[in-house]
Amino acid sequence: MAGNAATTRALAADRGRTPRGTDPTVQRAENDDAGGGTAAGAAETKSVAEGEVKSVGPGGTITYPSVTSCLTITVYLRDGGKVGGHASLFKAAGGMYSDQILLAIKAQVGKSRVERIDVSGAISSWNPAYLKTAIENSSTVPEQKNDPEGIRAVVSSVLGRQAKKVSVQETPDGTLTR
């Protein structure tokens, strides 16, 4: 720990140069809560509102409040972490458009190994095209259609994962927990 503190001070003193013989990577003990994250031993829980994408570490929980006409996309990582996005048919105030959600998930997943992907929510209210072009940005709005296979194809394509890793399921209105 002392070595990490010294490295951090040295980097802060001269941001343009890495001191000789130091590793700029700051390592933190697994249960060290000094730099953010959760208290020792506690798994984090994050709520993902419409138009948001968030991630949790291994053992963490993602909740999606008020899923009525929305889709939730949860990527389960091999290390036990999760990345989740809450796509709404119409852009929520301060949130992303539906066609931005998958790209934001992909950016957060990065090169992490993916175990599986769960798409849940109002599948029957969505046309797979809404994940490629938001309704508000489309010159001609495709009609709603119940197309779980089309949604699976778009999600797997944009996220660069095999379609067999993507499950798609209609869920009742309410809060989803993953």
C-alpha positions as a LaTeX table, in Angstrom:
\begin{tabular}{lrrr}
\hline
Residue & $x$ (\AA) & $y$ (\AA) & $z$ (\AA) \\
\hline
Met1 & 0.00 & 0.00 & 0.00 \\
Ala2 & 2.84 & 2.43 & 0.83 \\
Gly3 & 4.38 & 1.87 & $-2.60$ \\
Asn4 & 1.09 & 2.72 & $-4.28$ \\
Ala5 & 0.80 & 5.94 & $-2.27$ \\
Ala6 & 4.36 & 6.96 & $-3.23$ \\
Thr7 & 3.69 & 6.23 & $-6.89$ \\
Thr8 & 0.46 & 8.24 & $-6.80$ \\
Arg9 & 2.24 & 11.24 & $-5.18$ \\
Ala10 & 5.09 & 11.06 & $-7.72$ \\
Leu11 & 2.65 & 10.98 & $-10.64$ \\
Ala12 & 0.64 & 13.86 & $-9.21$ \\
Ala13 & 3.81 & 15.94 & $-8.80$ \\
Asp14 & 4.89 & 15.50 & $-12.42$ \\
Arg15 & 2.03 & 14.37 & $-14.66$ \\
Gly16 & 4.17 & 14.54 & $-17.79$ \\
Arg17 & 6.66 & 11.91 & $-16.68$ \\
Thr18 & 6.50 & 8.55 & $-14.95$ \\
Pro19 & 9.25 & 8.27 & $-12.32$ \\
Arg20 & 11.89 & 5.69 & $-13.16$ \\
Gly21 & 11.24 & 2.29 & $-11.60$ \\
Thr22 & 7.58 & 2.94 & $-10.78$ \\
Asp23 & 4.43 & 1.34 & $-12.03$ \\
Pro24 & 1.62 & 3.89 & $-12.49$ \\
Thr25 & $-0.96$ & 1.18 & $-11.87$ \\
Val26 & $-2.48$ & 1.73 & $-8.45$ \\
Gln27 & $-3.52$ & $-1.52$ & $-6.87$ \\
Arg28 & $-6.09$ & $-1.77$ & $-4.14$ \\
Ala29 & $-6.79$ & $-4.64$ & $-1.78$ \\
Glu30 & $-9.95$ & $-6.52$ & $-2.68$ \\
Asn31 & $-11.93$ & $-5.27$ & 0.33 \\
Asp32 & $-10.33$ & $-1.82$ & 0.56 \\
Asp33 & $-13.10$ & 0.76 & 0.44 \\
Ala34 & $-10.80$ & 3.77 & 0.61 \\
Gly35 & $-11.13$ & 4.61 & $-3.07$ \\
Gly36 & $-14.85$ & 4.24 & $-3.58$ \\
Gly37 & $-16.85$ & 1.15 & $-4.37$ \\
Thr38 & $-18.60$ & $-0.60$ & $-1.52$ \\
Ala39 & $-17.86$ & $-1.29$ & 2.10 \\
Ala40 & $-15.70$ & $-4.29$ & 2.85 \\
Gly41 & $-17.52$ & $-7.48$ & 1.92 \\
Ala42 & $-20.71$ & $-5.76$ & 0.71 \\
Ala43 & $-21.89$ & $-6.20$ & $-2.86$ \\
Glu44 & $-22.98$ & $-3.03$ & $-4.62$ \\
Thr45 & $-26.49$ & $-2.36$ & $-5.90$ \\
Lys46 & $-27.26$ & 0.17 & $-8.61$ \\
Ser47 & $-30.56$ & 1.37 & $-9.97$ \\
Val48 & $-30.63$ & 1.94 & $-13.73$ \\
Ala49 & $-33.30$ & 4.43 & $-14.80$ \\
Glu50 & $-34.68$ & 4.82 & $-18.33$ \\
Gly51 & $-31.95$ & 5.92 & $-20.74$ \\
Glu52 & $-29.09$ & 4.91 & $-18.43$ \\
Val53 & $-26.29$ & 2.34 & $-18.55$ \\
Lys54 & $-24.44$ & 1.32 & $-15.38$ \\
Ser55 & $-22.22$ & $-1.51$ & $-14.19$ \\
Val56 & $-21.64$ & $-3.38$ & $-10.95$ \\
Gly57 & $-18.75$ & $-5.53$ & $-9.86$ \\
Pro58 & $-18.81$ & $-9.23$ & $-9.01$ \\
Gly59 & $-21.76$ & $-10.14$ & $-6.81$ \\
Gly60 & $-23.47$ & $-6.80$ & $-7.45$ \\
Thr61 & $-27.13$ & $-6.27$ & $-8.26$ \\
Ile62 & $-28.78$ & $-4.10$ & $-10.89$ \\
Thr63 & $-32.38$ & $-2.98$ & $-10.48$ \\
Tyr64 & $-34.47$ & $-1.50$ & $-13.28$ \\
Pro65 & $-37.39$ & 0.53 & $-11.83$ \\
Ser66 & $-40.70$ & 1.10 & $-13.60$ \\
Val67 & $-40.27$ & $-1.27$ & $-16.54$ \\
Thr68 & $-43.53$ & $-0.89$ & $-18.47$ \\
Ser69 & $-42.86$ & $-0.29$ & $-22.17$ \\
Cys70 & $-39.08$ & $-0.57$ & $-21.80$ \\
Leu71 & $-36.38$ & $-3.11$ & $-22.53$ \\
Thr72 & $-33.64$ & $-3.96$ & $-20.08$ \\
Ile73 & $-30.38$ & $-5.39$ & $-21.37$ \\
Thr74 & $-28.12$ & $-7.04$ & $-18.80$ \\
Val75 & $-24.70$ & $-8.36$ & $-19.77$ \\
Tyr76 & $-23.37$ & $-10.95$ & $-17.32$ \\
Leu77 & $-19.58$ & $-10.93$ & $-17.29$ \\
Arg78 & $-17.48$ & $-14.02$ & $-16.59$ \\
Asp79 & $-15.89$ & $-12.32$ & $-13.56$ \\
Gly80 & $-19.34$ & $-11.99$ & $-11.93$ \\
Gly81 & $-19.86$ & $-8.32$ & $-12.77$ \\
Lys82 & $-22.78$ & $-6.97$ & $-14.80$ \\
Val83 & $-23.44$ & $-4.12$ & $-17.21$ \\
Gly84 & $-27.04$ & $-3.05$ & $-17.63$ \\
Gly85 & $-28.96$ & $-0.66$ & $-19.83$ \\
His86 & $-32.58$ & 0.53 & $-19.62$ \\
Ala87 & $-33.92$ & 1.37 & $-23.08$ \\
Ser88 & $-37.16$ & 3.31 & $-23.30$ \\
Leu89 & $-39.37$ & 3.72 & $-26.36$ \\
Phe90 & $-39.10$ & 7.50 & $-26.03$ \\
Lys91 & $-36.08$ & 9.35 & $-24.67$ \\
Ala92 & $-36.36$ & 10.06 & $-20.94$ \\
Ala93 & $-35.25$ & 13.48 & $-19.70$ \\
Gly94 & $-31.48$ & 13.39 & $-19.27$ \\
Gly95 & $-31.24$ & 9.87 & $-20.65$ \\
Met96 & $-29.99$ & 8.32 & $-23.86$ \\
Tyr97 & $-32.04$ & 7.51 & $-26.94$ \\
Ser98 & $-32.90$ & 3.83 & $-27.46$ \\
Asp99 & $-30.33$ & 3.57 & $-30.27$ \\
Gln100 & $-27.52$ & 4.73 & $-27.95$ \\
Ile101 & $-28.05$ & 2.15 & $-25.19$ \\
Leu102 & $-26.38$ & $-0.85$ & $-26.87$ \\
Leu103 & $-23.36$ & 1.22 & $-27.91$ \\
Ala104 & $-22.96$ & 2.50 & $-24.33$ \\
Ile105 & $-23.21$ & $-1.07$ & $-23.00$ \\
Lys106 & $-20.62$ & $-2.21$ & $-25.51$ \\
Ala107 & $-18.26$ & 0.57 & $-24.41$ \\
Gln108 & $-18.61$ & $-0.38$ & $-20.74$ \\
Val109 & $-18.17$ & $-4.10$ & $-21.42$ \\
Gly110 & $-15.03$ & $-3.38$ & $-23.44$ \\
Lys111 & $-12.87$ & $-6.48$ & $-23.76$ \\
Ser112 & $-14.40$ & $-8.23$ & $-20.73$ \\
Arg113 & $-15.44$ & $-11.82$ & $-21.24$ \\
Val114 & $-19.20$ & $-12.23$ & $-21.51$ \\
Glu115 & $-21.07$ & $-15.17$ & $-19.99$ \\
Arg116 & $-24.55$ & $-14.31$ & $-21.28$ \\
Ile117 & $-26.92$ & $-11.46$ & $-22.12$ \\
Asp118 & $-30.48$ & $-11.08$ & $-20.86$ \\
Val119 & $-33.02$ & $-8.87$ & $-22.62$ \\
Ser120 & $-36.24$ & $-8.49$ & $-20.63$ \\
Gly121 & $-39.23$ & $-6.20$ & $-20.59$ \\
Ala122 & $-42.00$ & $-5.26$ & $-23.00$ \\
Ile123 & $-40.71$ & $-7.32$ & $-25.93$ \\
Ser124 & $-44.10$ & $-7.19$ & $-27.67$ \\
Ser125 & $-44.00$ & $-3.35$ & $-27.69$ \\
Trp126 & $-40.67$ & $-3.16$ & $-29.50$ \\
Asn127 & $-39.62$ & $-3.34$ & $-33.09$ \\
Pro128 & $-35.94$ & $-4.37$ & $-33.32$ \\
Ala129 & $-35.41$ & $-1.26$ & $-35.49$ \\
Tyr130 & $-35.93$ & 0.95 & $-32.40$ \\
Leu131 & $-32.54$ & $-0.30$ & $-31.12$ \\
Lys132 & $-30.88$ & 0.89 & $-34.35$ \\
Thr133 & $-32.74$ & 4.18 & $-34.86$ \\
Ala134 & $-34.66$ & 5.83 & $-32.02$ \\
Ile135 & $-38.31$ & 6.58 & $-32.72$ \\
Glu136 & $-37.65$ & 10.32 & $-32.28$ \\
Asn137 & $-34.89$ & 10.21 & $-34.91$ \\
Ser138 & $-36.68$ & 8.09 & $-37.51$ \\
Ser139 & $-38.29$ & 9.65 & $-40.58$ \\
Thr140 & $-40.76$ & 6.77 & $-40.77$ \\
Val141 & $-41.49$ & 5.00 & $-37.52$ \\
Pro142 & $-41.63$ & 1.21 & $-37.90$ \\
Glu143 & $-44.72$ & $-0.28$ & $-36.33$ \\
Gln144 & $-44.52$ & $-2.24$ & $-33.11$ \\
Lys145 & $-44.16$ & $-5.96$ & $-33.53$ \\
Asn146 & $-43.48$ & $-8.87$ & $-31.28$ \\
Asp147 & $-40.14$ & $-10.04$ & $-32.69$ \\
Pro148 & $-37.94$ & $-11.64$ & $-30.01$ \\
Glu149 & $-35.66$ & $-13.19$ & $-32.65$ \\
Gly150 & $-35.17$ & $-9.83$ & $-34.34$ \\
Ile151 & $-34.29$ & $-8.23$ & $-30.99$ \\
Arg152 & $-31.85$ & $-11.09$ & $-30.28$ \\
Ala153 & $-30.21$ & $-10.54$ & $-33.68$ \\
Val154 & $-29.77$ & $-6.77$ & $-33.17$ \\
Val155 & $-28.43$ & $-7.14$ & $-29.61$ \\
Ser156 & $-25.95$ & $-9.87$ & $-30.58$ \\
Ser157 & $-24.83$ & $-7.93$ & $-33.65$ \\
Val158 & $-24.28$ & $-4.57$ & $-31.94$ \\
Leu159 & $-22.61$ & $-6.14$ & $-28.90$ \\
Gly160 & $-20.53$ & $-8.45$ & $-31.11$ \\
Arg161 & $-21.65$ & $-11.64$ & $-29.36$ \\
Gln162 & $-23.14$ & $-14.90$ & $-30.54$ \\
Ala163 & $-26.94$ & $-14.90$ & $-30.70$ \\
Lys164 & $-27.03$ & $-18.09$ & $-28.61$ \\
Lys165 & $-25.71$ & $-16.04$ & $-25.65$ \\
Val166 & $-28.73$ & $-13.70$ & $-25.79$ \\
Ser167 & $-32.01$ & $-14.63$ & $-24.09$ \\
Val168 & $-35.10$ & $-12.51$ & $-24.79$ \\
Gln169 & $-38.15$ & $-12.65$ & $-22.53$ \\
Glu170 & $-41.36$ & $-10.70$ & $-22.00$ \\
Thr171 & $-41.79$ & $-9.69$ & $-18.36$ \\
Pro172 & $-44.69$ & $-8.17$ & $-16.45$ \\
Asp173 & $-44.66$ & $-4.45$ & $-15.59$ \\
Gly174 & $-42.70$ & $-3.47$ & $-12.51$ \\
Thr175 & $-39.17$ & $-3.39$ & $-11.14$ \\
Leu176 & $-36.71$ & $-5.97$ & $-12.49$ \\
Thr177 & $-33.75$ & $-7.10$ & $-10.44$ \\
Arg178 & $-30.72$ & $-8.78$ & $-11.99$ \\
\hline
\end{tabular}
